[in-house]
């Protein structure tokens, strides 16, 4: 269980908190759609959860431990993955090498330098790539992949490097409908079958279709927190 308790975050140029008294919890296997108007604090909330932004106050509790105070931040770096709108892949490497090499914070220095991998790592990466429907693209350079395929490579990379929680900031922004469907269907399937936990900033119509839960922000606070479904007119008005 992951609990966020009374998160508060103020940006230096603002007098009032952008996020104020944010409290909710996440369970294994949940896919949470984070929605709200522009400026409501959605992306900032993800950055705070990923510890890319320092909290003004609040507690982040994982399995009963307040990781902000106990030194458990390494657990987040090891088991949580942050997916940006445009995945930071090496366009000159193949999809497979991008998955295997990973990011500098996850990968031994010798592997970053030499590009060498063990055979069991190779097979594990290929299994994950196949699971995400990219086996035929494994040896294609990232530069030759579509936007949706790059997002799935980023997801595969996160899983291979041990991610149990994925924070995805508008992962389908700019994608065509078919590619967006592939990315979101992949995340939903991983939540349902592998107990991955996902919280993602996505448009309302996608949240209603794919997410098991919807959290709506308004004015830096949680205005709606419901099971994934079509929102009522009143719920939409609150966001």
N, C-alpha and C positions, 0 to 999 in steps of 0.2 A: 504494500500500500504506500502511496505517495500522497502526502498532505501538504498543502500550501496554506499557511495561517497568517492572515493579516499583512500580506505583502504591501509595502508602500514604496513607491519610487517617484522621485522628483527629478526632472531634467534641470540642469543648471540655469537655463534661460527662463524657466517657468517659476511662477510664485506658488502655484497650486500643484499638488501631486498629479502626475499623469496616470499613475495607478494608485488606488487608495483602498485599503482594507479588502484586498483580494484574498478570498478563502475558498478552497475547494479541495477535493481529493480525487485521485485517479487509481483505478484498479488494473491489475493485469488483464490484458486482452481488450481493453477499451480503445476505441478510436473516437477521439473527441474533436469535433469541429469547432473552431474558435472563430466567431463571426462578430461583425460590428462595423460601424461607419468608419471612414477614413479618419485617423487621429484618435480613435477610441482606445488605443494602447495594445492592440493585438500583437504586433510584432515585438513591441517592447516587452510584453509579458513572456513571450518565448525566449527572448534574449536574457531575461532575468532567470528563467528556469534553467537555461543552459549555463548560467553564471558568467555570461559575457558582459552583463551589467551588474554592478554592485547594488544590493538592496539597501534602501534607507532603513527599513525595519521589517520584521516579520520572521517566520520560521519555515524552513523547508525540511520536512520530516520524511525519511525513507526507512521503512520497516522499523519505526520507533526511534530512529536516531536523527537528531537535528544536525544535518550535515553542514550547516553554516557555522556551527560552533565546535563541532567535534573533530574537524579535520577530515570529514568524509567527502570533501570536494573531489578527491581522486577517484572515488567511486563513480561520480557523475562523469568525469572525463573518460573513464574506462567503459562505462555501460550506457551512456546516453550519447545520442548522435544528433547533431543539428544540421538539417538540410536546408540549404538556401534556394532561392528561386532559380538561380543558375548554378548548378553544381560545379565545384572547383576541381575539375578533372584535368589531367595532363593530356592535352589533345593529341600529343605525339605518341602516346602509349595506347596499347589495345585496351579494350574493355576489361579483359582478364587482368592485365597488369595494373590497371587502375584499382581494381578490386583487391588484388593481392598486396600492392605496395601501400595503399591506404594513405592516411594523413600522417604528418610528422609526429603528432602527439600520440599516435597509436602504434607506430612501426619502429622496430630497432634500427639504429643508425646504419648498421652494415647492410640491411636490406634496402634502405633508401639509396645508398651509394651504389651497391652492386646490382640491385634488381633481382638477386637470387632468392629462390623460395624452396622450401622442402616439398617433397612429393605429396605428403599428406595435406599440406596447406593448399597445394595446387588442386588436388581432388576435391577438397572441401569448398574451395572457391568455385570450381566448375559445377558442383552440385547446387550451390546457391544460385549461380547464374542460370542454370537450367530451371530451377524452381521459380525464378522470376521471368521465365519465358524469353531468355536472351542467349540461349546456347548457340544459335546460329550467328550471333554477333560477337562472340567471345574474342575472336582474333581480329576484329575490325578495330581500327584506330578510333578513338573517341571523336575525332574531327569528322568522321563519316557517319556518326550516329545522329538520330533525330533528337529533339528536345526531350521527348518522353522516354526514349531509350537511355539518354544520359541520366535522367532522374532515377530510372530503375538500376542503373549501374551504381549510382550513389547510394541507393538503398541496399544493394548487394554488398557494397563496401562496408557499410555500417554493420550489417549483420555478420559478415565474416570477421570483423574486428570486435565482436562481442556485444553489440548494442542490444539492450533490452527495452529501451525507451527511445522513440524517435520524435524529435521536435521539428516539424516541417513548416517553413514559412512560405506560404503561397506556392506549393510545389507544382501546381498546374497553370500558373500564370503564363500566358502567351502560348500555351499548347493548343493544338487543334482538338476538337471533341474526342476523337478516337484515342489520341495519345493521353489525354487527361483521364479518360475512362480506364486505360491500362494502368496508369500510375495509381489511381485511387482504388481500383479493384485489387491491385497488388497489396497495397497497405491494408485494406480491409481483410483480405485473405490471411495475411500474416498475423493480424490481431486474432482472428477467429481460430486459426489452426495452430499457431505457435506462441500464443499468449504475449505477443508483442504489444506494447502500449504506445499509442500514437496520439499526439495532440498537434493539430494542424490548422493553420490559417487558410481557409478556403471560402469561396462564395457560398451564400446561403443555399442555393439549389443543389450544390454538391454535398453540402453538409446534411441536408435532409435526405439525400439518397444513399449516402455511403456511411455516415457516422452512426455509432451506437449511442452517442450523446452529443448535445449541442450546448455550448456555453456562449452567451451573447454579452458583449461588453458595451457599455454606454457611459460616457463621462468618466472613464477610468474605473468603473465598478461593474460587478457582475449584475446584469439586469435580467438575464434568463439562464436557467440551468435545467435542461429537460432531456429526457430520453430522445434519441434520434428519431425524428418524424417530421411531418410537415408542421411548421409553426402556425399558430393561430394569428388572426389579424391583430389581436391585442398584444401578443408576444412580439410580433414584428415591430409594432409601434413603440415598444419599450426599448428597442435597440437603436 
